[in-house]
Amino acid sequence: MLPKSIKNLIDKFTKFPSVGPRQAARFVYCLLEKPKEEIEDFAMAILNLQKIKKCALCYQNIEKSEKEQFPYLCPICKNDKRNKTTICIVEKDTDIEIIEKTGRYNGLYHILGKSEIKNFNEKILQELHLKELIKRIKDNKEIKEVIIATSATTNGDTLALYISRLLKPLNIKKTRLGRGLSTGSELEYMDEETLSQALLGRK
């Protein structure tokens, strides 16, 4: 019978994507072998996540400084040198990171806010930042193009189609990443050259 504190932490780790009970147990027992200082640092790193806020425009996670007041804006949205006429729609923060590494895109972003979509239903769609996207486009007459950069998976393609239909009444240019992306691929696992070609070959 496992001690309650160990079992509790294992249960917490199993709630992470792709982490099963065995892997979760390995994490916990690894922590038990660490010195007290390392465990405290680990705990503090988790507590510091409370400082993370959402960008008021693109919904990227940012670390708020004590001086900043709401609405909080990420460095990209605050950057006057970014191309304000284009918005790239992505599923999660890590997608922005990989696109930025290509150096091929200098526009703005909009995060849908769901790291994993296993099936589509009304509840899931309500959780995505789609209403905010529509309002953002309507409020900003500078925006000329929306790039739909969802993953090249079945769910990603379904989501892209849904977004495209949602944006149709706005009469704005909509493009999708070129098919340099292999089917079944998520953006965060793409190499920079492949993603660069997909950006340049968007249709």
C-alpha positions in Angstrom: 0.0 0.0 0.0 1.5 3.3 -1.1 1.7 6.2 1.4 -1.1 8.6 0.8 1.2 11.5 -0.1 3.0 9.5 -2.8 -0.2 8.1 -4.3 -1.7 11.6 -4.3 1.3 13.0 -6.3 1.2 10.1 -8.7 -2.5 10.8 -9.4 -1.6 14.5 -10.0 1.1 13.6 -12.6 -1.3 11.2 -14.5 -3.4 14.1 -15.3 -0.7 15.4 -17.6 -0.9 14.6 -21.4 0.5 11.3 -22.3 1.6 10.4 -18.7 0.5 7.1 -17.4 0.6 5.7 -13.9 4.0 4.0 -14.4 5.7 7.1 -15.7 4.0 9.2 -13.0 5.3 6.9 -10.4 8.9 7.3 -11.8 8.5 11.0 -11.6 7.5 10.8 -7.9 10.3 8.4 -6.9 12.8 10.5 -8.7 11.7 13.5 -6.7 12.0 11.4 -3.5 15.7 10.9 -4.2 16.4 14.6 -4.6 17.7 16.7 -1.7 15.3 18.9 0.1 16.5 22.1 -1.6 15.7 20.7 -5.1 12.3 19.6 -4.1 11.6 23.1 -2.6 12.9 24.7 -5.9 10.5 22.4 -7.9 7.6 23.4 -5.7 8.4 27.1 -6.0 8.6 26.8 -9.8 5.0 25.4 -9.8 3.8 28.1 -7.4 5.4 30.8 -9.7 2.9 29.7 -12.4 0.4 31.9 -10.5 2.2 34.9 -12.0 1.3 33.8 -15.5 -1.5 35.8 -17.1 -3.1 35.8 -20.6 -2.4 38.4 -23.2 -5.5 40.5 -23.6 -5.3 40.3 -27.4 -3.8 36.9 -28.5 -4.2 34.9 -25.3 -0.5 33.9 -25.1 0.7 33.1 -21.6 2.9 35.8 -20.2 4.6 36.6 -16.9 3.1 39.7 -15.5 5.4 42.1 -13.7 4.3 43.9 -10.6 4.3 47.3 -12.5 2.0 46.1 -15.3 -1.7 46.8 -15.1 -4.6 45.1 -16.9 -5.0 44.7 -19.9 -1.7 42.7 -20.1 -0.1 42.5 -23.5 2.6 40.0 -24.7 5.8 41.3 -26.3 4.6 40.4 -29.8 1.3 42.4 -29.4 3.2 45.4 -28.0 5.8 45.4 -30.7 5.1 48.2 -33.1 7.4 46.6 -35.7 5.1 43.6 -36.2 2.9 43.4 -39.2 -0.5 44.4 -37.9 -2.3 43.4 -41.1 -2.0 39.6 -40.5 -3.1 37.3 -37.7 -1.9 33.7 -37.5 -4.3 31.4 -35.7 -2.6 28.6 -33.7 -3.8 26.1 -31.2 -1.4 26.7 -28.3 1.6 28.7 -27.1 4.2 26.2 -28.3 3.0 26.7 -31.9 4.0 30.4 -31.7 7.5 29.4 -30.4 8.1 27.1 -33.4 6.8 29.6 -36.0 8.9 32.4 -34.5 12.0 30.3 -34.9 11.5 30.1 -38.7 11.9 33.9 -39.0 9.4 33.7 -41.9 6.5 35.4 -40.1 6.3 38.9 -38.6 2.6 39.3 -38.0 0.3 38.8 -35.0 -1.1 35.7 -33.4 -4.3 34.4 -31.9 -4.3 31.3 -29.7 -7.4 29.2 -29.7 -6.5 28.0 -26.2 -6.9 24.2 -26.3 -3.7 22.1 -26.2 -5.5 18.9 -27.2 -8.9 18.5 -29.0 -10.0 14.9 -29.0 -13.5 15.4 -30.2 -15.7 18.3 -31.3 -18.8 19.3 -29.5 -20.5 22.6 -28.5 -18.8 22.7 -25.1 -15.3 22.4 -26.7 -16.0 25.1 -29.3 -17.3 27.4 -26.5 -13.9 27.0 -24.7 -11.9 28.2 -27.7 -11.2 31.9 -28.2 -13.3 32.1 -31.4 -15.8 34.8 -30.4 -12.8 36.9 -29.3 -11.2 36.3 -32.7 -14.2 37.5 -34.5 -14.5 40.6 -32.3 -10.8 41.3 -32.8 -11.0 41.2 -36.6 -14.2 43.4 -36.6 -12.6 45.9 -34.2 -9.3 46.2 -36.1 -9.8 47.4 -39.7 -6.0 47.0 -40.3 -6.3 43.2 -40.5 -6.2 41.9 -44.1 -5.3 38.3 -43.8 -5.9 35.4 -41.4 -3.6 32.4 -41.5 -5.1 29.3 -40.1 -2.2 27.4 -38.7 -3.8 24.4 -37.0 -2.1 21.1 -37.0 -2.2 18.7 -40.0 -4.3 16.2 -38.1 -7.9 15.2 -38.6 -8.9 17.4 -35.7 -6.7 20.2 -36.9 -8.3 20.0 -40.4 -11.8 19.9 -39.0 -11.0 22.9 -36.8 -9.5 24.8 -39.8 -12.7 24.2 -41.8 -14.9 25.3 -39.0 -12.9 28.6 -38.5 -12.9 29.2 -42.3 -16.7 29.0 -42.3 -16.9 31.2 -39.2 -14.8 33.9 -40.9 -16.6 33.8 -44.2 -19.1 36.6 -43.5 -16.2 39.0 -42.6 -14.9 39.0 -46.2 -11.3 38.7 -45.2 -8.5 36.8 -46.9 -8.1 33.3 -45.3 -5.0 31.1 -45.9 -4.0 27.7 -44.7 -0.4 26.4 -44.2 1.0 24.7 -47.3 1.0 20.9 -47.3 4.7 20.7 -46.6 3.4 19.4 -43.3 2.9 15.7 -43.3 -0.5 14.4 -42.4 -0.9 13.7 -38.7 1.7 16.2 -37.7 1.4 18.8 -34.9 3.1 22.2 -35.4 5.3 21.9 -32.3 7.0 18.8 -33.6 7.9 20.3 -37.0 11.4 21.3 -38.0 12.0 24.9 -38.9 12.7 24.3 -42.6 9.5 22.3 -43.1 7.4 24.9 -41.3 9.1 27.7 -43.3 8.0 26.1 -46.5 4.5 25.6 -45.2 4.3 29.3 -44.4 5.6 30.4 -47.7 3.4 28.0 -49.5 0.2 28.9 -47.7 -3.0 28.9 -49.9 
